[in-house]
């Protein structure tokens, strides 16, 4: 079984010995200077444990082991690297985690750091016990002992928040630290050129995605420093592999484990993963860890870690494969996958099954329909329309924020039968669109609307400052679930607009196969426009469609609910038996009052434009009252009379009674009052007065 030798200082490592063995003047200057810088790095890393006790150890032993693992990974390739490449590898092993150490000024600045506040808001969403603890702590009836316990628990959660933030942001922090601290340090100058910029890029690379290690992202296979050529992508994958392969029990000593009350599930799994490692073997033919776990959760975590190593091995092979033909001598002779045969329970303490509790989306949809949240399948059209309107308003606000006007927004619906005979509903808009981050963090998480997220809240604050904010329709992030009432196969084409002056987002194609099936995100067509197109394919082929069996009722629904939208809506149904087209303008009709509909001439009409009340409102309020011959308000005149009928002892129900010759008729006023929010009908009888149809 291959183990890292117990080196006690940098001068005993394979890489430093290889550097010092080179006889060039540059290597003889670099070797002692590199050793001196490594001592600086060790001293600085000691400060991390004071504020991040939940980390696995990132002490001098981890830094030395990472350096030795680089030598093990490289094998004979060590002899082929030049003095600058060897120096960069050694220094990257000792400096890549320096971003985990916060200076006093950095720590103090977090309170005003917008990125930290955004991270904190998202973190608190994932840790509801924080809010519950803070609420309990504020109760006056608590005992002193209980207050102390809650305060301690809240402090631990604050520490867990900080360590998680440092964990995900230390990459760019270490790059800034190296550039500012060592940019003029003579110890890493060679041929009058400073290594700090390359070292900063190399250290940051271990936190980037593997597909960024290429020339288009600034990682050149033949970077030049003086007379030296440096293969930056190759050095980056060596650092990444060495860092991730330091998977050892020594990083989680028993004395520290017992002293920590873990509040971060990430840290808990990290510690237990490392403590379960009984041995490991790394050769050119085999990478295998022997891991004996006391709980299946730790085994699952360990296997995910092995998946991560597999991904890094794949990245390394890809980097080597894509090297230009004139780049020679940079190869890694390693297996493509980790052997998992020695990962399992300690002393048969459990039997693992790949099962977990989950909330059935099928049951969620059934409950939503049963509770009449949506009522009918076709009302998913209303939800799709609301999503499109939000996206259009967002994009319009982005243009306005940049001082530009944008009047091209529109929504297009279509209902047709595809070549397989299935009904298809499609909704297309040219709004702001989505990117992969929105899809991953909001779209696939039922109940978490992007428009109610801390990310969008920060965006809204920015837009509000320039007077271009808007209030989205979306509240709970469950509207899209209504689409599954019509069909299980859903395709979404989307591309995000980040605003004037910014590049458009990557075109994406999202494929959803059933409520409990897979969601696949692919790269879309390069010519894909900004906006979102949702296509829903019905579950079954209809044997016959007519107005009585039509579940989608596309044009009817839009006529009924899209009464005051500020963007035009086009709809087309090409199903032969129910063929219909519809164009709804970006305007609203003035709804006649009851007296106007009844053609009562003796009336007084009142109207108030809501935009005069508040610039954030649109529309109107209209009403009419009976008037006598003198033009004064009254309850009855020669044409009509309001009749009050007792319903309860203290309540009357009023009806308008019309006088026509010798007869008196009650006028049917079932139309009632229509009320719209965000242009969508929320109360009253569906339909514009001129539409002539009802749902």
C-alpha positions as CSV (number, residue, x, y, z in Angstrom):
1,X,0.0,0.0,0.0
2,X,1.5,3.3,-1.1
3,X,1.8,5.9,1.6
4,X,3.3,9.4,1.7
5,X,6.6,9.4,3.6
6,X,6.6,11.4,6.9
7,X,8.4,14.5,5.6
8,X,8.9,17.1,8.3
9,X,9.8,20.1,6.1
10,X,9.7,21.3,2.6
11,X,13.3,20.4,1.9
12,X,12.5,16.7,2.2
13,X,9.8,16.7,-0.5
14,X,10.4,15.2,-3.9
15,X,9.6,18.4,-5.7
16,X,12.0,20.6,-3.7
17,X,14.8,18.0,-4.0
18,X,14.2,17.9,-7.8
19,X,14.3,21.8,-7.9
20,X,17.5,22.0,-5.8
21,X,19.1,19.2,-7.9
22,X,18.9,21.3,-11.0
23,X,22.3,23.0,-11.6
24,X,21.0,26.2,-13.3
25,X,21.6,29.6,-11.5
26,X,17.9,30.2,-11.5
27,X,17.1,27.0,-9.7
28,X,19.8,27.6,-7.1
29,X,18.2,31.0,-6.4
30,X,14.6,29.7,-6.3
31,X,15.1,26.7,-4.1
32,X,16.0,28.5,-0.8
33,X,13.5,31.3,-1.5
34,X,10.7,28.8,-2.1
35,X,11.5,27.1,1.2
36,X,11.4,30.5,2.9
37,X,8.0,31.3,1.4
38,X,6.6,27.9,2.5
39,X,7.5,28.7,6.1
40,X,5.5,32.0,5.8
41,X,2.5,30.0,4.4
42,X,2.6,27.5,7.3
43,X,2.7,30.3,9.9
44,X,-0.3,32.1,8.3
45,X,-2.5,29.0,8.1
46,X,-2.2,28.5,11.8
47,X,-4.6,31.4,12.3
48,X,-7.5,29.6,10.5
49,X,-8.5,27.3,13.3
50,X,-9.3,30.1,15.6
51,X,-12.4,31.1,13.6
52,X,-13.0,28.0,11.6
53,X,-12.7,25.0,14.0
54,X,-15.1,22.9,11.9
55,X,-12.6,22.6,9.1
56,X,-10.6,19.5,8.5
57,X,-7.0,20.4,9.3
58,X,-5.3,22.6,6.8
59,X,-2.0,22.6,8.8
60,X,1.6,22.1,7.8
61,X,1.1,18.4,7.4
62,X,-1.7,18.9,4.8
63,X,0.5,21.3,2.9
64,X,3.5,19.0,2.9
65,X,1.3,16.0,2.0
66,X,-0.1,17.9,-0.9
67,X,3.4,18.6,-2.1
68,X,4.4,15.0,-1.8
69,X,1.3,13.8,-3.6
70,X,2.2,16.1,-6.5
71,X,5.5,14.2,-6.7
72,X,3.7,10.8,-6.6
73,X,1.2,11.9,-9.3
74,X,4.0,13.1,-11.6
75,X,6.3,10.2,-11.2
76,X,9.1,10.4,-13.7
77,X,7.5,13.6,-15.1
78,X,9.1,15.5,-12.2
79,X,12.5,15.4,-13.9
80,X,11.0,17.0,-17.1
81,X,9.6,20.1,-15.3
82,X,11.7,23.3,-15.4
83,X,12.7,25.3,-12.3
84,X,9.8,27.8,-12.6
85,X,7.2,25.0,-13.0
86,X,8.6,23.1,-9.9
87,X,8.6,26.3,-7.9
88,X,5.0,27.1,-8.9
89,X,3.8,23.6,-7.9
90,X,5.5,23.7,-4.5
91,X,4.2,27.2,-3.8
92,X,0.7,26.4,-4.9
93,X,0.6,23.4,-2.5
94,X,1.4,25.8,0.3
95,X,-0.6,28.8,-0.8
96,X,-3.8,27.4,-2.5
97,X,-5.8,27.5,0.8
98,X,-4.5,30.8,2.1
99,X,-7.8,32.3,1.1
100,X,-9.4,30.5,4.0
101,X,-7.6,32.8,6.4
102,X,-9.4,36.1,6.9
103,X,-7.4,39.2,7.9
104,X,-8.9,41.4,10.6
105,X,-9.9,44.0,8.1
106,X,-11.6,41.4,5.8
107,X,-13.5,40.0,8.8
108,X,-14.6,43.5,9.8
109,X,-15.7,44.4,6.3
110,X,-18.1,41.4,6.0
111,X,-20.9,43.4,7.6
112,X,-20.9,45.8,4.7
113,X,-20.0,43.2,2.0
114,X,-23.0,42.8,-0.4
115,X,-21.8,39.4,-1.6
116,X,-21.6,38.1,2.0
117,X,-25.1,39.5,2.7
118,X,-26.5,37.7,-0.3
119,X,-24.7,34.5,0.7
120,X,-26.1,34.9,4.2
121,X,-29.6,35.4,3.1
122,X,-29.5,32.2,0.9
123,X,-27.8,30.3,3.7
124,X,-30.5,31.2,6.2
125,X,-33.1,29.8,3.8
126,X,-31.3,26.5,4.0
127,X,-31.1,26.7,7.8
128,X,-34.5,27.6,9.2
129,X,-33.4,26.6,12.7
130,X,-31.4,29.9,12.8
131,X,-34.6,32.0,12.6
132,X,-36.3,29.7,15.1
133,X,-33.4,30.0,17.6
134,X,-33.3,33.8,17.2
135,X,-37.1,34.0,17.8
136,X,-36.9,31.9,21.0
137,X,-33.9,34.0,22.3
138,X,-36.1,37.1,22.1
139,X,-38.8,35.7,24.4
140,X,-38.9,37.5,27.8
141,X,-40.0,34.5,29.8
142,X,-36.8,32.5,29.2
143,X,-34.6,31.5,32.1
144,X,-31.0,32.7,32.2
145,X,-29.7,29.2,31.6
146,X,-31.9,28.8,28.5
147,X,-30.9,32.1,27.1
148,X,-27.3,31.2,27.5
149,X,-27.8,27.9,25.7
150,X,-29.7,29.6,22.8
151,X,-27.1,32.4,22.5
152,X,-24.3,29.8,22.3
153,X,-26.2,27.8,19.7
154,X,-26.8,31.0,17.7
155,X,-23.1,31.8,17.9
156,X,-22.3,28.4,16.6
157,X,-24.6,28.9,13.7
158,X,-23.0,32.2,12.9
159,X,-19.6,30.5,12.9
160,X,-21.0,27.8,10.6
161,X,-22.3,30.5,8.2
162,X,-18.9,32.1,8.2
163,X,-16.9,28.9,7.5
164,X,-19.3,27.9,4.7
165,X,-18.9,31.4,3.1
166,X,-15.1,31.1,3.4
167,X,-15.2,27.6,1.9
168,X,-16.9,28.8,-1.3
169,X,-15.1,32.1,-1.7
170,X,-11.5,31.4,-0.8
171,X,-10.4,30.9,-4.4
172,X,-10.6,34.6,-5.5
173,X,-9.5,35.7,-2.1
174,X,-6.2,33.8,-2.3
175,X,-5.5,35.2,-5.7
176,X,-6.0,38.7,-4.4
177,X,-3.8,38.0,-1.4
178,X,-0.9,36.6,-3.5
179,X,-0.9,39.5,-6.0
180,X,-1.1,42.2,-3.3
181,X,1.4,40.6,-0.8
182,X,4.0,39.0,-3.1
183,X,3.6,41.1,-6.3
184,X,6.9,42.8,-5.6
185,X,8.6,40.2,-3.4
186,X,12.2,39.6,-4.6
187,X,12.1,36.0,-3.4
188,X,9.9,35.0,-6.3
189,X,11.6,37.0,-9.0
190,X,13.5,35.3,-11.8
191,X,15.0,37.0,-14.8
192,X,13.5,40.3,-13.5
193,X,10.0,38.7,-13.7
194,X,7.7,38.1,-10.7
195,X,6.0,34.7,-10.3
196,X,3.1,36.1,-8.2
197,X,0.6,36.6,-11.1
198,X,1.1,33.0,-12.3
199,X,1.0,31.7,-8.7
200,X,-2.3,33.6,-8.0
201,X,-3.9,32.1,-11.2
202,X,-2.7,28.6,-10.3
203,X,-4.0,28.8,-6.7
204,X,-7.4,30.1,-7.8
205,X,-7.6,27.3,-10.4
206,X,-8.3,24.7,-7.8
207,X,-11.7,26.3,-7.1
208,X,-12.8,26.7,-10.8
209,X,-14.7,24.3,-12.9
210,X,-12.5,21.9,-14.9
211,X,-13.7,23.2,-18.2
212,X,-12.1,26.6,-17.5
213,X,-8.6,25.3,-17.6
214,X,-8.0,26.2,-21.2
215,X,-6.3,29.0,-23.2
216,X,-9.6,30.8,-23.9
217,X,-9.9,31.3,-20.1
218,X,-6.3,32.5,-19.7
219,X,-4.6,29.1,-19.0
220,X,-1.9,28.8,-21.7
221,X,0.0,25.6,-22.4
222,X,3.0,27.7,-23.2
223,X,2.9,30.7,-20.8
224,X,6.1,32.6,-20.9
225,X,8.2,34.0,-18.0
226,X,11.6,35.2,-19.1
227,X,13.1,32.4,-21.1
228,X,10.9,29.8,-19.4
229,X,7.7,28.1,-20.8
230,X,5.1,27.2,-18.3
231,X,2.3,24.7,-18.9
232,X,-0.4,26.3,-16.7
233,X,-3.3,23.8,-17.4
234,X,-1.0,20.9,-16.6
235,X,0.2,22.4,-13.3
236,X,-3.4,23.2,-12.4
237,X,-4.6,19.7,-12.7
238,X,-1.7,18.4,-10.7
239,X,-2.6,20.8,-7.9
240,X,-6.2,19.8,-8.0
241,X,-5.5,16.1,-8.0
242,X,-3.0,16.4,-5.1
243,X,-5.4,18.5,-3.0
244,X,-8.3,16.1,-3.5
245,X,-6.3,13.0,-3.0
246,X,-5.1,14.1,0.5
247,X,-7.9,12.1,2.0
248,X,-6.4,10.8,5.2
249,X,-7.4,10.1,8.8
250,X,-4.6,12.3,10.1
251,X,-6.5,15.4,9.2
252,X,-9.2,14.6,11.9
253,X,-7.5,13.8,15.2
254,X,-9.7,12.4,17.9
255,X,-8.9,15.2,20.4
256,X,-10.3,17.9,18.1
257,X,-13.3,15.8,17.0
258,X,-14.5,15.5,20.6
259,X,-14.1,19.2,21.3
260,X,-16.3,20.3,18.4
261,X,-20.1,20.6,18.4
262,X,-20.8,20.4,14.7
263,X,-23.5,22.7,13.3
264,X,-22.4,22.5,9.6
265,X,-23.5,19.3,7.9
266,X,-20.7,19.8,5.4
267,X,-18.1,19.9,8.0
268,X,-19.6,16.9,9.9
269,X,-19.4,14.7,6.8
270,X,-15.9,16.0,5.9
271,X,-14.6,15.0,9.4
272,X,-16.2,11.7,9.5
273,X,-15.2,10.9,5.9
274,X,-11.5,11.4,6.8
275,X,-11.8,9.6,10.1
276,X,-13.1,6.5,8.3
277,X,-10.1,6.1,6.1
278,X,-8.1,3.0,7.0
279,X,-5.6,3.1,4.2
280,X,-5.1,4.1,0.6
281,X,-3.1,3.2,-2.5
282,X,-2.1,5.3,-5.4
283,X,-0.2,3.9,-8.4
284,X,-0.2,4.3,-12.1
285,X,-2.7,1.5,-12.3
286,X,-4.8,1.9,-9.2
287,X,-6.3,4.5,-6.9
288,X,-8.1,2.9,-4.0
289,X,-9.1,4.0,-0.6
290,X,-10.0,1.6,2.2
291,X,-12.8,3.3,4.1
292,X,-14.7,1.7,7.0
293,X,-17.7,3.7,8.0
294,X,-19.8,3.6,11.2
295,X,-22.9,5.1,9.5
296,X,-24.3,4.8,6.0
297,X,-24.5,8.6,5.7
298,X,-20.7,8.7,5.9
299,X,-20.4,6.0,3.3
300,X,-22.7,7.9,0.9
301,X,-20.5,11.0,1.5
302,X,-17.4,9.1,0.8
303,X,-18.7,7.6,-2.4
304,X,-19.7,11.2,-3.5
305,X,-16.1,12.2,-2.8
306,X,-14.9,9.3,-5.0
307,X,-17.1,10.7,-7.7
308,X,-15.4,14.0,-7.3
309,X,-12.0,12.4,-7.7
310,X,-13.3,10.6,-10.9
311,X,-14.3,14.0,-12.2
312,X,-10.8,15.5,-11.5
313,X,-9.1,12.5,-13.2
314,X,-11.3,13.1,-16.2
315,X,-10.4,16.8,-16.2
316,X,-6.7,15.9,-16.0
317,X,-6.9,13.5,-18.9
318,X,-8.8,16.0,-21.0
319,X,-6.2,18.7,-20.3
320,X,-3.4,16.4,-21.4
321,X,-5.3,15.2,-24.5
322,X,-5.9,18.8,-25.7
323,X,-2.2,19.9,-25.4
324,X,-0.8,21.3,-28.7
325,X,1.4,18.8,-30.6
326,X,4.5,20.9,-30.0
327,X,4.0,20.6,-26.2
328,X,5.9,17.5,-25.1
329,X,6.7,15.8,-21.9
330,X,3.6,16.6,-20.0
331,X,1.6,13.4,-19.3
332,X,-0.1,11.8,-16.4
333,X,-0.1,8.0,-16.1
334,X,-3.1,7.5,-13.8
335,X,-6.2,5.3,-13.9
336,X,-9.4,6.9,-15.1
337,X,-11.5,5.9,-12.0
338,X,-11.2,5.2,-8.3
339,X,-11.6,1.6,-7.2
340,X,-14.5,1.6,-4.7
341,X,-14.3,-2.1,-3.7
342,X,-12.9,-1.3,-0.2
343,X,-15.6,1.2,0.9
344,X,-18.2,-0.2,3.2
345,X,-19.5,-0.5,6.8
346,X,-17.2,-1.0,9.8
347,X,-17.7,-4.5,11.3
348,X,-20.9,-5.0,9.3
349,X,-22.5,-2.3,11.5
350,X,-25.2,-1.5,8.9
351,X,-26.6,-2.6,5.6
352,X,-26.8,0.3,3.1
353,X,-29.6,0.8,0.6
354,X,-29.8,3.5,-2.0
355,X,-33.1,4.8,-0.6
356,X,-34.2,8.2,0.7
357,X,-37.5,9.8,1.8
358,X,-38.9,12.1,-0.9
359,X,-42.1,14.1,-1.5
360,X,-44.0,12.7,-4.4
361,X,-44.7,15.4,-6.9
362,X,-47.6,13.3,-8.3
363,X,-49.3,13.6,-4.9
364,X,-48.5,17.3,-4.7
365,X,-50.3,17.9,-8.0
366,X,-53.2,15.7,-7.0
367,X,-53.6,17.6,-3.7
368,X,-53.3,21.0,-5.5
369,X,-56.2,19.9,-7.9
370,X,-58.2,18.4,-5.1
371,X,-57.9,21.6,-3.0
372,X,-59.0,23.6,-6.1
373,X,-55.9,25.8,-6.1
374,X,-56.1,25.6,-9.9
375,X,-59.5,24.0,-10.3
376,X,-59.2,23.1,-14.0
377,X,-56.3,21.9,-16.2
378,X,-56.6,24.8,-18.6
379,X,-55.7,27.3,-15.8
380,X,-52.0,26.5,-16.3
381,X,-52.3,28.9,-19.2
382,X,-52.9,31.7,-16.6
383,X,-49.8,30.5,-14.7
384,X,-47.7,30.5,-17.9
385,X,-48.9,33.9,-18.8
386,X,-48.0,35.3,-15.4
387,X,-44.5,33.8,-15.7
388,X,-44.1,35.4,-19.1
389,X,-45.3,38.8,-17.9
390,X,-42.8,38.8,-15.0
391,X,-40.0,38.0,-17.5
392,X,-41.1,40.8,-19.9
393,X,-41.4,43.3,-17.1
394,X,-38.0,42.4,-15.8
395,X,-36.4,42.8,-19.2
396,X,-38.2,46.1,-19.7
397,X,-36.8,47.3,-16.4
398,X,-33.3,46.3,-17.4
399,X,-33.5,48.4,-20.5
400,X,-35.0,51.3,-18.6
401,X,-32.2,51.0,-16.0
402,X,-29.7,51.5,-18.8
403,X,-31.6,54.5,-20.1
404,X,-33.1,52.7,-23.1
405,X,-36.7,52.1,-24.0
406,X,-38.0,48.7,-25.0
407,X,-41.4,48.1,-26.5
408,X,-40.9,44.8,-28.3
409,X,-42.2,42.5,-25.5
410,X,-44.9,40.1,-26.4
411,X,-46.3,36.7,-25.5
412,X,-47.4,34.0,-28.1
413,X,-49.5,30.9,-27.3
414,X,-50.2,28.0,-29.7
415,X,-52.3,24.9,-29.4
416,X,-51.8,22.2,-32.0
417,X,-51.5,18.4,-32.7
418,X,-48.0,17.2,-33.4
419,X,-47.0,14.5,-35.9
420,X,-47.5,11.8,-33.2
421,X,-51.1,12.8,-32.7
422,X,-50.6,14.4,-29.3
423,X,-52.0,17.7,-28.3
424,X,-49.3,20.4,-27.7
425,X,-49.5,23.6,-25.8
426,X,-46.7,26.2,-26.3
427,X,-46.1,29.5,-24.6
428,X,-43.3,31.8,-26.0
429,X,-42.1,35.1,-24.7
430,X,-39.1,37.3,-25.3
431,X,-38.6,38.3,-21.7
432,X,-35.5,38.1,-19.5
433,X,-35.1,34.3,-19.8
434,X,-33.3,32.0,-17.4
435,X,-29.7,30.8,-16.9
436,X,-28.5,27.6,-15.4
437,X,-28.2,29.1,-11.9
438,X,-31.8,30.1,-11.9
439,X,-32.9,26.7,-13.1
440,X,-30.7,24.9,-10.5
441,X,-31.5,27.1,-7.5
442,X,-35.1,28.1,-8.1
443,X,-36.9,26.5,-11.1
444,X,-36.4,22.9,-9.9
445,X,-37.1,23.7,-6.3
446,X,-40.9,23.8,-5.8
447,X,-41.9,26.6,-3.5
448,X,-38.9,28.8,-4.1
449,X,-39.7,31.6,-6.5
450,X,-36.7,33.4,-8.1
451,X,-38.6,36.6,-7.7
452,X,-38.8,36.2,-4.0
453,X,-35.1,35.2,-3.6
454,X,-32.3,37.2,-2.0
455,X,-30.6,37.3,-5.4
456,X,-33.5,39.0,-7.0
457,X,-34.1,41.2,-3.9
458,X,-30.7,42.7,-4.4
459,X,-31.4,43.2,-8.1
460,X,-34.7,44.9,-7.2
461,X,-32.9,47.2,-4.8
462,X,-30.6,48.2,-7.7
463,X,-33.5,48.8,-10.1
464,X,-35.4,50.7,-7.4
465,X,-32.6,53.1,-7.0
466,X,-32.9,54.1,-10.6
467,X,-36.8,54.2,-10.4
468,X,-37.2,51.1,-12.6
469,X,-38.5,48.5,-10.2
470,X,-41.6,46.3,-10.7
471,X,-43.6,44.0,-8.6
472,X,-43.6,40.4,-10.0
473,X,-46.7,38.2,-10.1
474,X,-44.9,35.1,-8.9
475,X,-45.2,34.5,-5.1
476,X,-44.6,30.9,-4.2
477,X,-42.8,29.2,-7.1
478,X,-45.5,26.5,-7.5
479,X,-47.3,27.9,-10.6
480,X,-45.2,25.8,-13.0
481,X,-46.4,22.6,-11.3
482,X,-49.8,23.3,-12.9
483,X,-48.3,22.4,-16.3
484,X,-48.2,18.8,-15.3
485,X,-52.0,18.7,-15.3
486,X,-51.8,18.8,-19.1
487,X,-48.8,16.6,-19.8
488,X,-45.6,14.9,-18.5
489,X,-43.2,15.8,-21.3
490,X,-42.2,19.4,-21.1
491,X,-39.4,21.2,-23.0
492,X,-38.1,24.6,-22.2
493,X,-35.9,26.7,-24.5
494,X,-34.5,29.7,-22.6
495,X,-31.7,32.3,-22.8
496,X,-31.1,35.1,-20.4
497,X,-30.7,38.8,-21.0
498,X,-28.4,40.3,-18.3
499,X,-29.1,43.8,-19.4
500,X,-27.8,46.4,-21.9
501,X,-24.1,46.3,-22.3
502,X,-23.8,42.7,-21.0
503,X,-23.3,39.5,-23.0
504,X,-26.4,37.3,-23.4
505,X,-26.5,34.1,-21.4
506,X,-25.8,30.6,-22.7
507,X,-28.8,29.2,-24.7
508,X,-30.3,26.3,-22.8
509,X,-32.6,23.4,-23.6
510,X,-34.4,21.9,-20.6
511,X,-36.1,18.6,-21.0
512,X,-38.5,17.2,-18.3
513,X,-39.7,13.6,-18.5
514,X,-42.6,13.2,-16.1
515,X,-43.3,14.4,-12.6
516,X,-40.9,12.0,-11.0
517,X,-38.5,11.6,-13.9
518,X,-35.3,13.3,-15.1
519,X,-34.7,16.9,-15.7
520,X,-31.9,17.3,-18.3
521,X,-30.2,20.7,-19.1
522,X,-28.4,20.9,-22.4
523,X,-26.8,23.6,-24.4
524,X,-29.2,25.1,-26.9
525,X,-28.8,26.3,-30.4
526,X,-26.4,29.2,-30.8
527,X,-29.0,31.3,-32.6
528,X,-31.6,30.8,-29.9
529,X,-33.2,34.2,-29.1
530,X,-33.6,35.8,-25.7
531,X,-36.6,34.7,-23.8
532,X,-38.4,31.4,-22.9
533,X,-40.5,28.9,-24.8
534,X,-42.4,26.3,-22.8
535,X,-43.8,23.3,-24.7
536,X,-46.1,20.8,-23.0
537,X,-47.0,17.5,-24.8
538,X,-50.2,15.8,-23.6
539,X,-50.1,12.4,-22.0
540,X,-52.6,10.7,-24.4
541,X,-53.7,11.1,-28.0
542,X,-57.3,12.5,-28.0
543,X,-59.7,10.4,-30.1
544,X,-61.8,13.5,-30.8
545,X,-61.6,17.2,-30.0
546,X,-64.5,19.6,-30.0
547,X,-65.5,22.6,-28.0
548,X,-67.1,20.3,-25.3
549,X,-64.0,18.0,-24.9
550,X,-61.3,20.7,-25.2
551,X,-59.4,20.8,-22.0
552,X,-57.0,23.5,-23.0
553,X,-59.5,26.2,-24.1
554,X,-56.6,28.4,-25.1
555,X,-58.4,31.4,-26.7
556,X,-61.3,31.3,-24.3
557,X,-59.0,31.3,-21.2
558,X,-56.9,34.2,-22.6
559,X,-60.1,36.2,-23.4
560,X,-61.3,35.6,-19.9
561,X,-58.2,36.4,-17.9
562,X,-55.8,38.6,-19.9
563,X,-57.9,41.8,-19.5
564,X,-55.3,44.5,-18.8
565,X,-51.8,43.3,-19.6
566,X,-49.3,45.9,-20.8
567,X,-47.8,43.6,-23.5
568,X,-49.7,42.2,-26.6
569,X,-50.7,38.5,-26.6
570,X,-51.2,36.4,-29.7
571,X,-52.8,33.0,-29.6
572,X,-53.4,30.4,-32.3
573,X,-55.3,27.1,-32.1
574,X,-54.8,25.0,-35.3
575,X,-56.7,21.9,-34.1
576,X,-59.2,21.6,-37.0
577,X,-62.4,21.2,-34.9
578,X,-61.7,24.1,-32.7
579,X,-59.6,26.4,-34.9
580,X,-59.3,29.9,-33.6
581,X,-56.9,32.8,-33.5
582,X,-56.7,35.7,-31.0
583,X,-54.8,39.0,-30.6
584,X,-55.1,40.9,-27.4
585,X,-53.7,44.4,-27.5
586,X,-51.6,46.0,-24.8
587,X,-54.6,48.0,-23.6
588,X,-57.8,47.6,-21.6
589,X,-61.4,48.1,-22.3
590,X,-63.5,50.3,-20.1
591,X,-66.1,48.0,-18.5
592,X,-69.6,49.6,-18.5
593,X,-71.4,50.0,-15.2
594,X,-74.6,48.1,-14.4
595,X,-76.8,51.2,-15.2
596,X,-75.0,51.7,-18.5
597,X,-75.6,48.0,-19.5
598,X,-79.3,48.4,-18.5
599,X,-79.4,51.5,-20.7
600,X,-80.8,53.7,-17.9
601,X,-80.5,57.3,-19.0
602,X,-81.1,58.9,-15.7
603,X,-77.7,58.3,-14.2
604,X,-74.6,60.0,-13.0
605,X,-71.2,58.3,-13.9
606,X,-68.0,58.6,-11.9
607,X,-64.5,57.5,-13.2
608,X,-61.1,57.7,-11.6
609,X,-57.8,57.0,-13.5
610,X,-55.7,54.9,-11.0
611,X,-52.4,56.2,-12.5
612,X,-53.4,59.6,-11.0
613,X,-53.5,58.0,-7.6
614,X,-50.2,56.3,-7.9
615,X,-47.7,55.9,-10.8
616,X,-47.4,52.2,-9.9
617,X,-51.1,51.6,-10.7
618,X,-52.8,51.3,-14.0
619,X,-56.5,51.1,-15.0
620,X,-59.6,52.8,-13.6
621,X,-62.5,52.6,-11.2
622,X,-66.0,53.4,-12.7
623,X,-69.4,53.5,-11.1
624,X,-72.8,55.0,-11.8
625,X,-75.8,56.0,-9.5
626,X,-79.4,56.8,-10.3
627,X,-80.3,60.5,-10.7
628,X,-83.7,62.3,-10.6
629,X,-85.0,64.9,-13.0
630,X,-82.9,67.6,-11.3
631,X,-79.7,65.5,-11.8
632,X,-79.4,64.7,-8.1
633,X,-78.6,61.2,-6.7
634,X,-81.5,59.1,-5.8
635,X,-82.6,55.5,-5.2
636,X,-85.5,55.5,-7.7
637,X,-86.6,57.4,-10.8
638,X,-88.9,56.8,-13.7
639,X,-86.6,54.2,-15.3
640,X,-85.3,52.1,-12.4
641,X,-85.4,51.6,-8.7
642,X,-83.0,50.0,-6.1
643,X,-84.9,47.5,-4.0
644,X,-83.5,46.4,-0.7
645,X,-84.5,42.9,0.5
646,X,-83.7,41.7,4.0
647,X,-81.2,38.9,4.1
648,X,-80.3,39.0,7.8
649,X,-81.6,41.2,10.6
650,X,-78.9,43.7,10.0
651,X,-78.2,43.1,6.3
652,X,-79.9,43.9,3.0
653,X,-79.4,42.6,-0.5
654,X,-79.9,45.3,-3.2
655,X,-81.4,44.6,-6.6
656,X,-81.9,46.9,-9.5
657,X,-85.5,46.8,-10.8
658,X,-86.2,48.3,-14.2
659,X,-89.5,49.9,-15.2
660,X,-90.6,49.0,-18.8
661,X,-94.2,50.0,-19.6
662,X,-96.6,48.2,-17.3
663,X,-93.9,45.6,-16.3
664,X,-91.2,45.7,-13.7
665,X,-88.2,43.4,-14.3
666,X,-85.3,42.5,-12.1
667,X,-82.1,43.1,-14.1
668,X,-79.6,40.2,-14.1
669,X,-76.4,41.8,-12.9
670,X,-74.3,38.6,-12.6
671,X,-71.4,40.3,-14.5
672,X,-70.5,41.9,-11.2
673,X,-67.2,43.8,-10.8
674,X,-64.0,42.7,-12.5
675,X,-60.8,43.2,-10.6
676,X,-57.3,42.6,-12.1
677,X,-53.9,42.3,-10.5
678,X,-50.9,42.6,-12.8
679,X,-53.2,42.6,-15.7
680,X,-54.8,39.2,-14.8
681,X,-58.4,38.8,-13.7
682,X,-58.6,37.8,-10.0
683,X,-62.3,38.6,-9.2
684,X,-65.5,39.0,-11.2
685,X,-66.8,37.3,-14.4
686,X,-64.0,36.3,-16.8
687,X,-63.9,38.1,-20.2
688,X,-63.8,41.5,-21.8
689,X,-67.2,43.1,-22.4
690,X,-66.7,42.8,-26.1
691,X,-65.5,39.1,-26.0
692,X,-69.0,37.7,-25.8
693,X,-67.7,34.4,-24.3
694,X,-67.5,33.1,-20.7
695,X,-65.5,30.4,-19.1
